[in-house]
């Protein structure tokens, strides 16, 4: 059964995971910028595609925790009489 | 006076419990991080777009020296592609020419030619580059020197481009 405590743990884990993915995206932006300035344009499109894939994963995780939160809130509400 | 069972006054100002506050903060953090992720993805797309728009520089052909003016084992300083880009032309003891940017890729000191061991040395922090490829082989530099593309025609040496 989903409890608020489980939710707290899950939220922490997902927030950490999203944070790690954002750091990877930051690295991709830095690498792409360096590639652009050094004239190595072949790396730019893969970097952008990878960044959008990571964005998709992050958005999916966010959507998951928002839905999880809604479920938890529904469980916390007193049952209708 | 506070009656028994009544909520304390401070609770009206701070109605969210400690645990609930953490719960909300983590969700907000996840939203904030995802927004940052979207911004970074946008930045990557912009960089890729800029790469498509950025047209390669048209190759100029600049005469930099006559071959006979540089003896084997000698070097000559010149500027290419602009007057603010110092470069060094090297002539190996066997007679072949190479040219590189004179700006050290560590902290931009000027490199000098050492024909005795066929290297380019940076006197500031003891960085050493090979003369054959411009690769760093000692000291703090990690990136190779930009190579100047040469075209030797008769007695004339031309610079035609820069390989980063």
gemmi code that builds the backbone of each chain (N, CA, C; Angstrom):
import gemmi

chains = {
    "A": [
        ("UNK", (0.846, -1.191, 0.000), (0.000, 0.000, 0.000), (0.885, 1.245, 0.000)),
        ("UNK", (0.461, 2.218, -0.810), (1.255, 3.443, -0.899), (0.979, 4.312, 0.318)),
        ("UNK", (1.994, 4.643, 1.009), (1.833, 5.502, 2.184), (2.591, 6.793, 1.954)),
        ("UNK", (2.342, 7.751, 2.812), (3.034, 9.032, 2.700), (4.537, 8.854, 2.901)),
        ("UNK", (4.914, 7.932, 3.808), (6.334, 7.712, 4.066), (7.023, 7.129, 2.827)),
        ("UNK", (6.315, 6.180, 2.187), (6.868, 5.630, 0.936), (7.041, 6.755, -0.087)),
        ("UNK", (6.031, 7.623, -0.121), (6.074, 8.746, -1.072), (7.267, 9.642, -0.821)),
        ("UNK", (7.535, 9.918, 0.460), (8.671, 10.788, 0.798), (9.976, 10.169, 0.313)),
        ("UNK", (10.126, 8.870, 0.552), (11.347, 8.179, 0.108), (11.450, 8.190, -1.412)),
        ("UNK", (10.319, 7.920, -2.040), (10.290, 7.877, -3.511), (10.626, 9.262, -4.097)),
        ("UNK", (10.027, 10.290, -3.493), (10.276, 11.649, -3.990), (11.754, 12.002, -3.866)),
        ("UNK", (12.345, 11.622, -2.736), (13.775, 11.921, -2.547), (14.600, 11.210, -3.604)),
        ("UNK", (14.316, 9.930, -3.816), (15.089, 9.147, -4.798), (14.928, 9.730, -6.199)),
        ("UNK", (13.698, 10.084, -6.551), (13.464, 10.606, -7.905), (14.074, 11.996, -8.065)),
        ("UNK", (14.000, 12.805, -7.010), (14.617, 14.139, -7.086), (16.129, 14.009, -7.298)),
        ("UNK", (16.745, 13.051, -6.606), (18.194, 12.823, -6.774), (18.491, 12.359, -8.201)),
        ("UNK", (17.657, 11.437, -8.703), (17.851, 10.914, -10.068), (17.713, 12.041, -11.102)),
        ("UNK", (16.676, 12.867, -10.939), (16.490, 13.983, -11.875), (17.691, 14.931, -11.780)),
        ("UNK", (18.167, 15.153, -10.560), (19.345, 16.023, -10.379), (20.559, 15.494, -11.128)),
        ("UNK", (20.775, 14.172, -11.041), (21.924, 13.560, -11.744), (21.761, 13.744, -13.258)),
        ("UNK", (20.546, 13.526, -13.754), (20.308, 13.671, -15.197), (20.514, 15.132, -15.642)),
        ("UNK", (20.138, 16.073, -14.783), (20.339, 17.493, -15.118), (21.838, 17.810, -15.180)),
        ("UNK", (22.608, 17.216, -14.264), (24.067, 17.434, -14.295), (24.647, 16.876, -15.601)),
        ("UNK", (24.147, 15.711, -16.036), (24.613, 15.136, -17.314), (24.254, 16.084, -18.465)),
        ("UNK", (23.040, 16.650, -18.398), (22.640, 17.611, -19.444), (23.546, 18.839, -19.446)),
        ("UNK", (23.895, 19.274, -18.245), (24.794, 20.438, -18.128), (26.137, 20.121, -18.788)),
        ("UNK", (26.619, 18.903, -18.541), (27.880, 18.484, -19.156), (27.737, 18.439, -20.687)),
        ("UNK", (26.587, 17.952, -21.155), (26.353, 17.893, -22.604), (26.380, 19.299, -23.220)),
        ("UNK", (25.761, 20.263, -22.536), (25.743, 21.636, -23.055), (27.180, 22.182, -23.120)),
        ("UNK", (27.949, 21.940, -22.057), (29.337, 22.432, -22.036), (30.150, 21.778, -23.155)),
        ("UNK", (29.970, 20.461, -23.333), (30.722, 19.743, -24.374), (30.299, 20.222, -25.759)),
        ("UNK", (28.979, 20.460, -25.940), (28.495, 20.925, -27.248), (29.039, 22.311, -27.557)),
        ("UNK", (29.078, 23.159, -26.533), (29.592, 24.515, -26.751), (31.076, 24.473, -27.128)),
        ("UNK", (31.812, 23.611, -26.449), (33.238, 23.479, -26.768), (33.421, 22.928, -28.181)),
        ("UNK", (32.574, 21.952, -28.557), (32.645, 21.389, -29.912), (32.318, 22.444, -30.956)),
        ("UNK", (31.315, 23.291, -30.654), (30.938, 24.352, -31.598), (32.102, 25.317, -31.800)),
        ("UNK", (32.731, 25.704, -30.691), (33.804, 26.693, -30.793), (35.072, 26.117, -31.416)),
        ("UNK", (35.237, 24.787, -31.309), (36.433, 24.194, -31.914), (36.152, 23.693, -33.331)),
        ("UNK", (34.942, 23.937, -33.833), (34.636, 23.592, -35.223), (34.227, 22.156, -35.440)),
        ("UNK", (34.044, 21.380, -34.358), (33.653, 19.982, -34.479), (32.127, 19.886, -34.452)),
        ("UNK", (31.506, 20.144, -35.612), (30.048, 20.271, -35.615), (29.321, 18.933, -35.621)),
        ("UNK", (30.058, 17.842, -35.889), (29.414, 16.523, -35.926), (28.853, 16.102, -34.586)),
        ("UNK", (29.375, 16.682, -33.501), (28.938, 16.263, -32.162), (27.723, 17.041, -31.672)),
        ("UNK", (27.324, 18.085, -32.386), (26.277, 18.975, -31.855), (24.901, 18.325, -31.866)),
        ("UNK", (24.554, 17.695, -32.990), (23.212, 17.103, -33.098), (23.034, 15.932, -32.117)),
        ("UNK", (24.010, 14.987, -32.032), (23.853, 13.920, -31.029), (23.727, 14.459, -29.603)),
        ("UNK", (24.460, 15.524, -29.311), (24.379, 16.102, -27.950), (22.980, 16.653, -27.701)),
        ("UNK", (22.409, 17.336, -28.711), (21.066, 17.900, -28.552), (20.031, 16.776, -28.413)),
        ("UNK", (20.184, 15.717, -29.233), (19.238, 14.591, -29.156), (19.312, 13.930, -27.775)),
        ("UNK", (20.550, 13.716, -27.300), (20.729, 13.092, -25.976), (20.115, 13.966, -24.888)),
        ("UNK", (20.266, 15.279, -25.023), (19.720, 16.198, -24.023), (18.189, 16.112, -24.009)),
        ("UNK", (17.579, 15.991, -25.200), (16.114, 15.893, -25.250), (15.632, 14.546, -24.709)),
        ("UNK", (16.425, 13.497, -24.938), (16.061, 12.193, -24.365), (16.055, 12.288, -22.838)),
        ("UNK", (17.090, 12.936, -22.285), (17.164, 13.099, -20.828), (16.000, 13.955, -20.319)),
        ("UNK", (15.647, 14.977, -21.101), (14.489, 15.799, -20.723), (13.227, 14.930, -20.679)),
        ("UNK", (13.078, 14.037, -21.668), (11.923, 13.144, -21.695), (11.882, 12.251, -20.461)),
        ("UNK", (13.056, 11.726, -20.079), (13.120, 10.870, -18.879), (12.738, 11.685, -17.644)),
        ("UNK", (13.281, 12.905, -17.551), (12.968, 13.763, -16.402), (11.480, 14.081, -16.345)),
        ("UNK", (10.910, 14.411, -17.514), (9.478, 14.750, -17.547), (8.648, 13.525, -17.152)),
        ("UNK", (9.063, 12.350, -17.606), (8.356, 11.119, -17.237), (8.395, 10.876, -15.738)),
        ("UNK", (9.571, 11.070, -15.146), (9.704, 10.884, -13.691), (8.841, 11.891, -12.931)),
        ("UNK", (8.844, 13.133, -13.430), (8.033, 14.172, -12.762), (6.547, 13.809, -12.846)),
        ("UNK", (6.140, 13.369, -14.035), (4.738, 12.984, -14.222), (4.376, 11.838, -13.271)),
        ("UNK", (5.316, 10.903, -13.135), (5.072, 9.766, -12.251), (4.866, 10.230, -10.814)),
        ("UNK", (5.733, 11.134, -10.338), (5.588, 11.517, -8.930), (4.364, 12.416, -8.715)),
        ("UNK", (3.991, 13.180, -9.733), (2.774, 13.996, -9.596), (1.553, 13.080, -9.483)),
        ("UNK", (1.511, 12.041, -10.308), (0.384, 11.103, -10.243), (0.381, 10.316, -8.932)),
        ("UNK", (1.597, 9.939, -8.509), (1.731, 9.228, -7.236), (1.198, 10.101, -6.106)),
        ("UNK", (1.550, 11.379, -6.165), (1.111, 12.327, -5.148), (-0.414, 12.433, -5.128)),
        ("UNK", (-1.004, 12.462, -6.334), (-2.472, 12.542, -6.404), (-3.115, 11.307, -5.772)),
        ("UNK", (-2.509, 10.139, -6.045), (-3.053, 8.896, -5.451), (-2.978, 8.932, -3.932)),
        ("UNK", (-1.809, 9.406, -3.435), (-1.620, 9.487, -1.983), (-2.660, 10.421, -1.365)),
        ("UNK", (-2.873, 11.556, -2.039), (-3.836, 12.528, -1.499), (-5.246, 11.939, -1.460)),
        ("UNK", (-5.558, 11.174, -2.519), (-6.897, 10.551, -2.526), (-7.035, 9.553, -1.384)),
        ("UNK", (-5.945, 8.812, -1.114), (-5.992, 7.828, -0.026), (-6.127, 8.510, 1.334)),
        ("UNK", (-5.516, 9.735, 1.440), (-5.541, 10.456, 2.722), (-6.907, 11.071, 3.015)),
        ("UNK", (-7.686, 11.302, 1.944), (-8.985, 11.942, 2.145), (-9.935, 10.995, 2.879)),
        ("UNK", (-10.778, 11.546, 3.771), (-11.739, 10.669, 4.449), (-12.772, 10.142, 3.452)),
        ("UNK", (-13.194, 8.916, 3.609), (-14.156, 8.347, 2.652), (-15.494, 9.084, 2.701)),
        ("UNK", (-16.138, 9.230, 1.541), (-17.456, 9.889, 1.489), (-18.518, 9.020, 2.138)),
        ("UNK", (-19.422, 9.702, 2.787), (-20.494, 8.931, 3.439), (-21.690, 8.808, 2.522)),
    ],
    "B": [
        ("UNK", (-5.956, 34.091, 27.005), (-5.569, 32.771, 27.532), (-5.962, 31.677, 26.537)),
        ("UNK", (-5.073, 30.710, 26.389), (-5.335, 29.606, 25.460), (-6.158, 28.542, 26.180)),
        ("UNK", (-7.227, 28.169, 25.504), (-8.058, 27.134, 26.123), (-7.497, 25.762, 25.791)),
        ("UNK", (-7.868, 24.815, 26.586), (-7.402, 23.444, 26.406), (-7.901, 22.897, 25.051)),
        ("UNK", (-6.998, 22.287, 24.277), (-7.396, 21.721, 22.992), (-7.375, 22.725, 21.845)),
        ("UNK", (-7.208, 24.013, 22.165), (-7.176, 25.023, 21.102), (-5.794, 25.013, 20.451)),
        ("UNK", (-5.767, 25.280, 19.153), (-4.456, 25.315, 18.469), (-3.678, 26.523, 18.926)),
        ("UNK", (-2.341, 26.410, 19.101), (-1.558, 27.593, 19.488), (-1.580, 28.655, 18.390)),
        ("UNK", (-1.341, 29.899, 18.803), (-1.420, 31.015, 17.845), (-0.400, 30.872, 16.718)),
        ("UNK", (0.794, 30.381, 17.084), (1.829, 30.300, 16.047), (1.434, 29.343, 14.922)),
        ("UNK", (0.566, 28.392, 15.239), (0.158, 27.415, 14.248), (-0.661, 28.083, 13.118)),
        ("UNK", (-1.298, 29.204, 13.459), (-2.056, 29.931, 12.424), (-1.105, 30.573, 11.407)),
        ("UNK", (0.062, 30.985, 11.918), (1.042, 31.589, 10.999), (1.817, 30.530, 10.218)),
        ("UNK", (2.019, 29.364, 10.807), (2.781, 28.289, 10.159), (1.918, 27.029, 10.110)),
        ("UNK", (0.939, 27.003, 9.205), (-0.036, 25.911, 9.242), (0.477, 24.586, 8.685)),
        ("UNK", (1.626, 24.587, 7.978), (2.092, 23.350, 7.333), (3.026, 22.614, 8.282)),
        ("UNK", (2.758, 21.337, 8.490), (3.585, 20.531, 9.375), (4.952, 20.262, 8.768)),
        ("UNK", (5.888, 19.900, 9.633), (7.282, 19.716, 9.213), (7.388, 18.656, 8.099)),
        ("UNK", (6.748, 17.535, 8.310), (6.846, 16.432, 7.349), (6.179, 16.807, 6.027)),
        ("UNK", (5.030, 17.469, 6.164), (4.305, 17.890, 4.964), (5.116, 18.924, 4.192)),
        ("UNK", (5.795, 19.784, 4.933), (6.619, 20.816, 4.310), (7.723, 20.177, 3.473)),
        ("UNK", (8.388, 19.142, 4.023), (9.424, 18.421, 3.279), (8.844, 17.795, 2.028)),
        ("UNK", (7.669, 17.213, 2.177), (7.002, 16.528, 1.078), (6.767, 17.493, -0.082)),
        ("UNK", (6.241, 18.681, 0.245), (5.967, 19.681, -0.785), (7.271, 20.158, -1.409)),
        ("UNK", (8.281, 20.406, -0.580), (9.541, 20.947, -1.082), (10.180, 20.003, -2.097)),
        ("UNK", (10.136, 18.704, -1.833), (10.749, 17.753, -2.761), (10.016, 17.749, -4.096)),
        ("UNK", (8.691, 17.858, -4.048), (7.945, 17.896, -5.298), (8.280, 19.165, -6.087)),
        ("UNK", (8.366, 20.265, -5.355), (8.714, 21.524, -6.017), (10.123, 21.455, -6.591)),
        ("UNK", (11.027, 20.811, -5.847), (12.409, 20.662, -6.332), (12.429, 19.855, -7.633)),
        ("UNK", (11.647, 18.778, -7.661), (11.590, 17.956, -8.879), (11.065, 18.781, -10.058)),
        ("UNK", (10.057, 19.613, -9.791), (9.517, 20.473, -10.859), (10.570, 21.477, -11.323)),
        ("UNK", (11.249, 22.059, -10.361), (12.282, 23.054, -10.677), (13.415, 22.417, -11.497)),
        ("UNK", (13.832, 21.205, -11.082), (14.907, 20.512, -11.816), (14.460, 20.159, -13.233)),
        ("UNK", (13.202, 19.755, -13.382), (12.704, 19.418, -14.726), (12.642, 20.665, -15.600)),
        ("UNK", (12.282, 21.783, -14.975), (12.296, 23.043, -15.737), (13.729, 23.362, -16.187)),
        ("UNK", (14.691, 23.173, -15.283), (16.105, 23.371, -15.645), (16.522, 22.424, -16.751)),
        ("UNK", (16.029, 21.186, -16.675), (16.332, 20.198, -17.709), (15.809, 20.667, -19.069)),
        ("UNK", (14.582, 21.245, -19.061), (14.009, 21.760, -20.316), (14.855, 22.911, -20.859)),
        ("UNK", (15.315, 23.776, -19.962), (16.158, 24.902, -20.399), (17.471, 24.394, -21.002)),
        ("UNK", (18.058, 23.376, -20.359), (19.329, 22.835, -20.867), (19.127, 22.144, -22.219)),
        ("UNK", (17.999, 21.438, -22.367), (17.705, 20.807, -23.669), (17.542, 21.893, -24.729)),
        ("UNK", (16.872, 22.986, -24.353), (16.723, 24.113, -25.287), (18.062, 24.708, -25.666)),
        ("UNK", (18.956, 24.825, -24.671), (20.290, 25.373, -24.946), (21.057, 24.459, -25.903)),
        ("UNK", (20.940, 23.136, -25.698), (21.612, 22.188, -26.602), (21.068, 22.333, -28.026)),
        ("UNK", (19.733, 22.492, -28.126), (19.126, 22.654, -29.458), (19.618, 23.950, -30.110)),
        ("UNK", (19.722, 25.001, -29.308), (20.213, 26.282, -29.847), (21.645, 26.157, -30.349)),
        ("UNK", (22.470, 25.441, -29.585), (23.875, 25.260, -29.983), (23.943, 24.464, -31.292)),
        ("UNK", (23.110, 23.406, -31.381), (23.089, 22.605, -32.626), (22.620, 23.457, -33.803)),
        ("UNK", (21.620, 24.318, -33.543), (21.108, 25.201, -34.588), (22.185, 26.197, -35.015)),
        ("UNK", (22.899, 26.746, -34.029), (23.988, 27.693, -34.332), (25.067, 27.019, -35.169)),
        ("UNK", (25.326, 25.731, -34.869), (26.322, 24.982, -35.631), (25.930, 24.826, -37.092)),
        ("UNK", (24.614, 24.734, -37.333), (24.157, 24.610, -38.722), (24.252, 25.944, -39.457)),
        ("UNK", (23.989, 27.024, -38.705), (24.006, 28.345, -39.341), (25.418, 28.848, -39.619)),
        ("UNK", (26.357, 28.425, -38.749), (27.720, 28.936, -38.800), (28.416, 28.409, -40.050)),
        ("UNK", (28.638, 29.292, -41.001), (29.267, 28.839, -42.236), (30.785, 28.777, -42.048)),
        ("UNK", (31.414, 27.756, -42.642), (32.866, 27.661, -42.500), (33.559, 28.852, -43.163)),
        ("UNK", (34.618, 29.252, -42.515), (35.349, 30.411, -43.021), (35.968, 30.093, -44.389)),
        ("UNK", (35.801, 31.025, -45.309), (36.358, 30.808, -46.643), (37.890, 30.795, -46.548)),
        ("UNK", (38.481, 29.836, -47.216), (39.932, 29.691, -47.093), (40.663, 30.805, -47.811)),
        ("UNK", (41.506, 31.443, -47.043), (42.346, 32.473, -47.645), (43.689, 31.848, -47.960)),
        ("UNK", (44.347, 32.457, -48.892), (45.666, 31.953, -49.254), (46.636, 33.110, -49.067)),
        ("UNK", (47.531, 32.933, -48.101), (48.432, 34.039, -47.765), (49.872, 33.557, -47.894)),
        ("UNK", (50.655, 34.326, -48.640), (52.076, 33.971, -48.753), (52.764, 34.397, -47.470)),
        ("UNK", (53.478, 33.457, -46.837), (54.088, 33.822, -45.557), (55.612, 33.929, -45.633)),
        ("UNK", (56.227, 33.266, -46.566), (57.694, 33.367, -46.651), (58.176, 32.709, -47.937)),
        ("UNK", (59.405, 32.972, -48.262), (60.023, 32.178, -49.322), (60.771, 31.038, -48.636)),
        ("UNK", (60.708, 29.858, -49.246), (61.284, 28.664, -48.629), (62.771, 28.832, -48.342)),
        ("UNK", (63.444, 29.534, -49.202), (64.897, 29.683, -49.017), (65.238, 30.602, -47.844)),
        ("UNK", (64.248, 31.384, -47.366), (64.519, 32.292, -46.255), (64.561, 31.563, -44.913)),
        ("UNK", (64.049, 30.324, -44.887), (64.041, 29.568, -43.620), (64.999, 28.384, -43.774)),
        ("UNK", (66.130, 28.419, -43.117), (67.084, 27.309, -43.251), (66.575, 26.060, -42.526)),
        ("UNK", (67.047, 24.859, -42.910), (66.670, 23.647, -42.169), (67.011, 23.801, -40.686)),
        ("UNK", (66.034, 23.441, -39.817), (66.222, 23.626, -38.373), (65.869, 25.035, -37.917)),
        ("UNK", (65.387, 25.864, -38.846), (65.050, 27.242, -38.495), (63.555, 27.444, -38.350)),
        ("UNK", (63.186, 28.626, -37.925), (61.764, 28.936, -37.773), (61.510, 30.386, -38.153)),
        ("UNK", (60.247, 30.698, -38.383), (59.862, 32.056, -38.764), (58.494, 32.357, -38.157)),
        ("UNK", (58.359, 33.549, -37.607), (57.068, 33.915, -37.025), (56.231, 34.657, -38.057)),
        ("UNK", (54.948, 34.386, -38.075), (54.047, 35.101, -38.968), (52.673, 35.173, -38.304)),
        ("UNK", (51.749, 35.848, -38.941), (50.399, 35.960, -38.365), (49.364, 35.471, -39.371)),
        ("UNK", (48.498, 34.582, -38.895), (47.498, 33.995, -39.764), (46.383, 33.403, -38.903)),
        ("UNK", (45.118, 33.477, -39.255), (44.537, 34.137, -40.433), (44.357, 35.647, -40.256)),
        ("UNK", (44.414, 36.159, -39.014), (44.310, 37.610, -38.834), (45.610, 38.125, -38.237)),
        ("UNK", (45.731, 39.424, -38.163), (46.942, 40.010, -37.610), (47.070, 39.780, -36.104)),
        ("UNK", (46.028, 39.242, -35.505), (46.078, 38.999, -34.060), (46.323, 37.527, -33.729)),
        ("UNK", (46.685, 36.729, -34.738), (46.910, 35.294, -34.511), (48.362, 34.940, -34.820)),
        ("UNK", (49.232, 34.965, -33.791), (50.645, 34.646, -34.041), (50.840, 33.159, -34.338)),
        ("UNK", (51.679, 32.883, -35.330), (51.954, 31.500, -35.737), (53.452, 31.329, -35.916)),
        ("UNK", (53.851, 30.077, -35.978), (55.279, 29.793, -36.161), (55.452, 28.772, -37.277)),
        ("UNK", (56.323, 29.124, -38.220), (56.650, 28.227, -39.329), (57.960, 27.532, -38.984)),
        ("UNK", (57.982, 26.202, -39.093), (59.178, 25.429, -38.742), (59.709, 24.744, -39.983)),
        ("UNK", (61.008, 24.669, -40.051), (61.598, 23.854, -41.124), (62.434, 22.771, -40.453)),
        ("UNK", (62.009, 21.532, -40.656), (62.720, 20.407, -40.043), (64.110, 20.284, -40.658)),
        ("UNK", (65.062, 19.660, -39.936), (66.424, 19.508, -40.480), (66.429, 18.816, -41.839)),
        ("UNK", (65.433, 17.936, -42.100), (65.411, 17.276, -43.418), (64.753, 18.135, -44.488)),
        ("UNK", (64.225, 19.329, -44.087), (63.757, 20.279, -45.089), (62.259, 20.478, -45.178)),
        ("UNK", (61.442, 19.619, -44.532), (59.978, 19.765, -44.650), (59.476, 20.917, -43.761)),
        ("UNK", (58.315, 21.465, -44.165), (57.742, 22.596, -43.424), (56.536, 22.159, -42.597)),
        ("UNK", (56.396, 22.757, -41.438), (55.184, 22.621, -40.616), (54.920, 23.993, -40.024)),
        ("UNK", (53.671, 24.270, -39.731), (53.363, 25.542, -39.069), (52.232, 25.332, -38.070)),
        ("UNK", (52.332, 26.025, -36.951), (51.333, 25.921, -35.889), (51.042, 27.301, -35.319)),
        ("UNK", (49.911, 27.372, -34.627), (49.640, 28.579, -33.849), (50.726, 28.676, -32.781)),
        ("UNK", (51.153, 29.895, -32.506), (52.223, 30.042, -31.514), (51.652, 30.169, -30.101)),
        ("UNK", (50.329, 30.137, -30.008), (49.684, 30.346, -28.704), (49.521, 29.012, -27.986)),
        ("UNK", (50.187, 28.872, -26.858), (50.113, 27.631, -26.077), (48.662, 27.393, -25.645)),
        ("UNK", (48.214, 26.137, -25.759), (46.813, 25.826, -25.421), (46.595, 25.743, -23.910)),
        ("UNK", (47.639, 25.972, -23.131), (47.455, 25.978, -21.677), (47.021, 27.365, -21.222)),
        ("UNK", (47.948, 28.317, -21.238), (47.593, 29.669, -20.788), (48.062, 30.741, -21.769)),
        ("UNK", (48.161, 30.370, -23.051), (48.361, 31.334, -24.144), (49.727, 32.011, -24.188)),
        ("UNK", (50.740, 31.412, -23.586), (52.098, 31.942, -23.779), (52.557, 31.580, -25.205)),
        ("UNK", (53.619, 32.216, -25.656), (54.127, 31.935, -27.003), (55.092, 30.744, -26.958)),
        ("UNK", (54.844, 29.749, -27.810), (55.742, 28.587, -27.851), (56.946, 28.894, -28.743)),
        ("UNK", (58.050, 28.225, -28.466), (59.267, 28.422, -29.267), (59.737, 27.078, -29.826)),
        ("UNK", (60.428, 27.141, -30.944), (60.878, 25.924, -31.638), (62.185, 25.439, -31.048)),
        ("UNK", (62.264, 24.131, -30.784), (63.516, 23.522, -30.325), (63.900, 22.453, -31.336)),
        ("UNK", (64.735, 22.814, -32.317), (65.050, 21.841, -33.380), (65.834, 20.638, -32.876)),
        ("UNK", (66.586, 20.800, -31.765), (67.424, 19.682, -31.293), (66.604, 18.450, -30.908)),
        ("UNK", (65.366, 18.654, -30.387), (64.529, 17.486, -30.101), (63.196, 17.538, -30.850)),
        ("UNK", (63.147, 18.377, -31.890), (61.960, 18.486, -32.760), (60.685, 18.711, -31.943)),
        ("UNK", (60.719, 19.715, -31.072), (59.531, 20.022, -30.266), (59.285, 21.526, -30.262)),
        ("UNK", (58.082, 21.860, -29.856), (57.728, 23.255, -29.593), (57.553, 23.359, -28.082)),
        ("UNK", (58.230, 24.296, -27.465), (58.211, 24.363, -26.002), (57.605, 25.676, -25.539)),
        ("UNK", (56.815, 25.580, -24.483), (56.265, 26.780, -23.872), (57.109, 27.092, -22.634)),
        ("UNK", (57.760, 28.251, -22.612), (58.660, 28.540, -21.497), (57.938, 28.880, -20.188)),
        ("UNK", (56.655, 29.192, -20.265), (55.945, 29.627, -19.042), (55.777, 28.489, -18.048)),
        ("UNK", (55.250, 27.339, -18.533), (54.963, 26.244, -17.602), (55.541, 24.924, -18.096)),
        ("UNK", (56.560, 25.037, -18.952), (57.276, 23.847, -19.442), (56.372, 22.889, -20.222)),
        ("UNK", (55.442, 23.422, -20.980), (54.635, 22.584, -21.858), (55.438, 22.263, -23.114)),
        ("UNK", (55.287, 21.043, -23.628), (56.039, 20.626, -24.819), (55.079, 19.992, -25.825)),
        ("UNK", (55.223, 20.373, -27.092), (54.388, 19.837, -28.171), (55.281, 19.218, -29.230)),
        ("UNK", (54.766, 18.205, -29.924), (55.552, 17.608, -31.014), (55.495, 18.536, -32.234)),
        ("UNK", (56.551, 18.476, -33.024), (56.572, 19.271, -34.254), (55.820, 18.578, -35.382)),
        ("UNK", (55.635, 17.259, -35.261), (55.000, 16.542, -36.370), (53.480, 16.708, -36.356)),
        ("UNK", (52.874, 16.765, -35.167), (51.417, 16.868, -35.089), (50.917, 18.001, -34.201)),
        ("UNK", (51.827, 18.593, -33.420), (51.418, 19.637, -32.475), (50.784, 19.078, -31.218)),
        ("UNK", (50.970, 17.761, -30.996), (50.375, 17.107, -29.825), (51.130, 17.458, -28.553)),
        ("UNK", (50.431, 17.666, -27.417), (51.156, 17.910, -26.169), (51.783, 16.619, -25.654)),
        ("UNK", (53.048, 16.676, -25.277), (53.706, 15.461, -24.774), (54.277, 15.665, -23.376)),
        ("UNK", (54.273, 16.905, -22.896), (54.770, 17.133, -21.530), (54.191, 18.439, -21.012)),
        ("UNK", (54.152, 18.551, -19.687), (53.669, 19.778, -19.067), (52.154, 19.840, -18.994)),
        ("UNK", (51.638, 20.995, -18.605), (50.183, 21.094, -18.361), (49.272, 21.110, -19.589)),
        ("UNK", (49.719, 21.458, -20.809), (48.730, 21.516, -21.912), (48.108, 20.148, -22.183)),
        ("UNK", (46.828, 20.157, -22.500), (46.131, 18.903, -22.830), (45.612, 18.897, -24.263)),
        ("UNK", (45.524, 20.060, -24.889), (45.018, 20.131, -26.267), (46.163, 20.435, -27.227)),
        ("UNK", (46.051, 19.919, -28.447), (47.114, 20.144, -29.430), (47.082, 21.575, -29.937)),
        ("UNK", (48.196, 21.989, -30.503), (48.270, 23.325, -31.092), (47.500, 23.331, -32.408)),
        ("UNK", (46.744, 24.390, -32.698), (46.110, 24.478, -34.021), (47.178, 24.460, -35.120)),
        ("UNK", (46.937, 23.620, -36.127), (47.928, 23.466, -37.198), (47.561, 24.374, -38.360)),
        ("UNK", (48.551, 25.019, -38.918), (48.327, 25.867, -40.086), (48.580, 25.023, -41.330)),
        ("UNK", (47.597, 24.989, -42.208), (47.739, 24.203, -43.441), (48.625, 24.991, -44.410)),
        ("UNK", (49.665, 24.324, -44.893), (50.638, 25.000, -45.767), (50.544, 24.472, -47.193)),
        ("UNK", (50.931, 25.326, -48.089), (51.029, 24.923, -49.489), (52.360, 25.497, -49.999)),
        ("UNK", (53.302, 24.604, -50.282), (54.619, 25.064, -50.738), (54.652, 24.950, -52.260)),
        ("UNK", (54.797, 26.104, -52.915), (54.835, 26.116, -54.387), (56.118, 26.795, -54.823)),
        ("UNK", (57.009, 25.993, -55.376), (58.298, 26.530, -55.775), (59.042, 27.020, -54.565)),
        ("UNK", (59.372, 28.297, -54.557), (60.105, 28.851, -53.422), (59.164, 29.573, -52.451)),
        ("UNK", (57.859, 29.521, -52.741), (56.924, 30.260, -51.891), (56.172, 29.332, -50.946)),
        ("UNK", (56.012, 29.776, -49.707), (55.228, 29.013, -48.727), (53.953, 29.796, -48.443)),
        ("UNK", (52.815, 29.145, -48.670), (51.517, 29.793, -48.455), (50.812, 29.110, -47.266)),
        ("UNK", (50.093, 29.939, -46.519), (49.181, 29.395, -45.490), (47.787, 29.432, -46.090)),
        ("UNK", (47.075, 28.284, -45.976), (45.742, 28.232, -46.605), (44.612, 27.963, -45.625)),
        ("UNK", (44.923, 27.566, -44.418), (43.837, 27.292, -43.480), (44.360, 26.911, -42.111)),
        ("UNK", (43.441, 26.746, -41.194), (43.780, 26.371, -39.816), (43.014, 25.111, -39.462)),
        ("UNK", (43.750, 24.088, -38.981), (43.103, 22.863, -38.502), (43.111, 22.886, -36.988)),
        ("UNK", (41.910, 22.934, -36.398), (41.840, 23.011, -34.935), (41.989, 21.648, -34.304)),
    ],
}
model = gemmi.Model(1)
for chain_id, residues in chains.items():
    chain = gemmi.Chain(chain_id)
    for i, (resn, *xyz) in enumerate(residues, 1):
        res = gemmi.Residue()
        res.name, res.seqid = resn, gemmi.SeqId(i, " ")
        for name, pos in zip(("N", "CA", "C"), xyz):
            atom = gemmi.Atom()
            atom.name, atom.element = name, gemmi.Element(name[0])
            atom.pos, atom.b_iso = gemmi.Position(*pos), 0.0
            res.add_atom(atom)
        chain.add_residue(res)
    model.add_chain(chain)
structure = gemmi.Structure()
structure.add_model(model)
structure.setup_entities()
